Amino acid sequence: RVGRWPGDPREAMQTEEFRRALADCISALPEKYAIAFVLREIDGVDSQEICQLLDISPTNLWARLHRARLGLRKCLEKHWLKR
């Protein structure tokens, strides 16, 4: 079961420490997950456009984003929340 993170995520994004941890965790993801996550969540590219750019189906994009988020959560819990 997934627990709640402490504090406001928007406030965390304002800290250099969190941004550095997030960048490190994104770098640790498999490339296909990292690219999908960055395009969607960081760059704000529309899902349909990402599917065209990566030549993947919407279902495959959803799976990549899901796996990226799970990987990022695990990494951030280990390297950022446990500080």
PyMOL commands that set and color helices and strands:
alter all, ss='L'
color gray80, all
select helices_A, chain A and resi 9-12+16-28+31-42+47-54+58-81
alter helices_A, ss='H'
color red, helices_A
deselect
rebuild
show_as cartoon
